[in-house]
Each structure stands twice: as C-alpha cells, then as structure tokens.
Amino acid sequence: MLAQQLLPNDFEISELRVEYRKEAKLGDTVISYVKYTSKSVTVVLADTDKTVFGGGVLSKPVPGK
C-alpha cells in the first residue's frame, strides 16, 4: 500500500478509511500529499492539476479501547 510507505516506522494502525474519486490511468503522474497529526496520518493522491484520485486516513489506536 502506497500510503503505508509514508508512515513513521513506529506508527501502529488501528483504523483505515479510504475514499476513491477518480481512477488513475497508465501514464498519469500521481502526487501524494500527507498531513501528520499525533493521532492520524491523512494521505491524498492527486494528479499534477491537484485533481484527487483518492485518499485515506490512517488512525492510531485510542488508549483504553
């Protein structure tokens, strides 16, 4: 999974939400935009015009659950 390669080494995933908007075709350039917080990592995959192909949110476990 492409998004997993962008995670910090010690990031444990407890939840994954993914949304697809547009298919990437052979020859398309895919750029990943990543936002890190203390609880999650959000990854958006888009083309050079910033048209979104899809993205996801990978969340850490909630303590006590």
N, C-alpha and C positions, 0 to 999 in steps of 0.2 A: 504494500500500500504506500503510495507516494507520500501521503501526509505523515505517516509514521516515521519516515526518514527525517522529518523536520522537528521531531520531538526531542526534548532534552533526554539524555541517557537514562536518568532516574525517574522518568515520567511513567507512572502506572495508570493505565486507562481503566475506568470503571463504566464509562458510558460513551457511546458514539452516536452522533446524529449526523445524517448526510442528506443533502438535497442536490438533485440533478436538475439543471435548467436547459442545457443545450449539449448536444454531442460534439466532441472534438473529432475532427476528421484528419486523416493522414496528411501530413504537411503543415497542420496548424501548429503555431507556437503557443505553448502553454506556460503561463507565468503563475507562480504561487505567491500569494500574499498571506502573511502569517501574523497573527496577533497573539502574544503570550500574556496570560494573567497568572495569578498564583493558583487559580482553581481550574483553568482550562487553556486549551490552545485552539484557536479558530483558524482554519485554513480555507482560503478561497482560490479556486483555479480559474483563470481568465485568459483571454487572448490578448494580443498587443493593443487592441482598442478598448480593453477593460470590459469586454462582454463576458459575462460569467458563464462558465461551463457548469460549475457546481462548487460545492464546498462542504465543510463539516466542522463540527465542534467535538473535540475530544476532552472529556472531563475526568478529573481525578476523583478517587473515592472520597466520600464525605465521612469525616471521623465520627465514630459512634454508630454507623449504619452497617 
